[in-house]
Amino acid sequence: MVLTKKVGFLQQATDTAGQILRLFDEDRRRVEGLGRKAGSAQRLLDRLRRHPITTIATAAGQLDLTAPTVRSAVQSLEDLGIVREITGKQRDRIYLYDQYVRILDQGAEPLPG
């Protein structure tokens, strides 16, 4: 029974990793289609892979970009359906790499002992 659970967990982990890799590849391709906006949007997307929740100020500081540049990149990613704003506020908004977090949440349960 324990072995069956571990095998199931490993299969789930493998499936999740595959979904994430496909998502990253699809989103990278979509961002490449943005033309001149693609560079900063790709940098932001790369950061979101490591930190799927962010703010404009945090991303600007970590990417060494201006807030307006990051805001434009976020807008591009929002338009593509890659990120979404989760606070509903006008200021200090928080953005989520939505599909990535959804994949990570699928079937989430404690690790087998």
C-alpha positions in Angstrom: 0.0 0.0 0.0 2.8 2.4 0.9 4.6 1.6 -2.4 1.5 2.2 -4.4 1.1 5.6 -2.8 4.7 6.5 -3.5 4.4 5.3 -7.2 1.1 7.4 -7.5 2.9 10.4 -6.0 5.8 10.0 -8.4 3.4 9.8 -11.4 1.5 12.9 -10.2 4.8 14.8 -9.8 5.9 13.7 -13.3 2.6 14.7 -14.8 2.7 18.1 -13.0 6.3 18.7 -14.2 5.2 18.0 -17.8 2.3 20.3 -17.5 4.5 23.1 -16.2 7.1 22.6 -18.9 4.4 22.7 -21.6 2.9 25.9 -20.0 6.3 27.6 -19.9 6.9 26.8 -23.5 3.5 27.9 -24.7 3.7 31.1 -22.7 7.2 31.9 -24.0 5.9 31.5 -27.6 3.0 33.7 -27.0 5.2 36.4 -25.5 7.6 36.2 -28.5 4.6 37.3 -30.6 4.5 40.7 -28.8 7.0 42.3 -31.1 9.1 45.1 -29.5 7.3 44.5 -26.1 8.5 40.9 -26.0 11.9 41.6 -24.3 10.7 43.1 -21.0 7.6 40.8 -21.0 9.9 37.8 -21.3 12.1 39.0 -18.5 9.0 39.4 -16.3 7.7 35.9 -17.3 11.0 34.4 -16.4 10.8 36.0 -13.0 7.2 34.8 -12.5 8.4 31.2 -13.1 10.5 31.6 -9.8 8.1 33.9 -8.0 4.5 33.4 -9.4 3.1 36.3 -7.3 4.4 39.8 -7.7 3.8 43.5 -7.6 5.0 46.1 -10.1 7.4 47.6 -7.6 9.0 44.3 -6.6 9.4 43.1 -10.2 10.9 46.5 -11.2 13.4 46.3 -8.4 14.4 42.7 -9.1 14.5 43.1 -12.8 16.3 46.4 -12.8 13.5 47.9 -15.0 11.4 51.0 -14.5 8.0 50.7 -13.0 6.3 52.0 -16.3 8.2 49.3 -18.2 7.1 46.6 -15.8 3.6 47.9 -15.8 3.5 47.7 -19.6 4.9 44.1 -19.5 2.3 43.1 -16.9 -0.4 44.6 -19.1 0.9 42.6 -22.1 0.9 39.4 -20.0 -2.6 40.2 -18.7 -3.8 40.7 -22.3 -2.5 37.3 -23.1 -4.2 35.8 -20.1 -0.9 34.8 -18.5 -1.2 36.9 -15.3 -4.2 38.3 -13.5 -4.5 40.9 -10.9 -5.8 39.4 -7.6 -6.5 42.4 -5.2 -9.1 44.4 -7.1 -7.4 47.5 -5.8 -6.3 50.5 -7.9 -2.9 50.8 -6.1 -0.5 48.3 -4.8 -1.9 45.6 -7.0 -0.7 42.0 -6.8 -0.4 39.8 -9.9 -0.5 36.0 -10.1 0.9 33.7 -12.8 -2.5 32.1 -12.8 -2.2 28.9 -14.8 1.1 28.0 -13.2 -0.3 28.3 -9.7 -3.4 26.3 -10.8 -1.2 23.5 -12.0 0.8 23.5 -8.7 -2.5 23.4 -6.8 -3.9 20.4 -8.7 -4.2 17.4 -6.4 -2.1 19.1 -3.7 -1.9 16.9 -0.7 0.8 16.3 2.0 3.8 14.3 1.0 3.6 10.5 1.8 5.4 9.5 4.9 
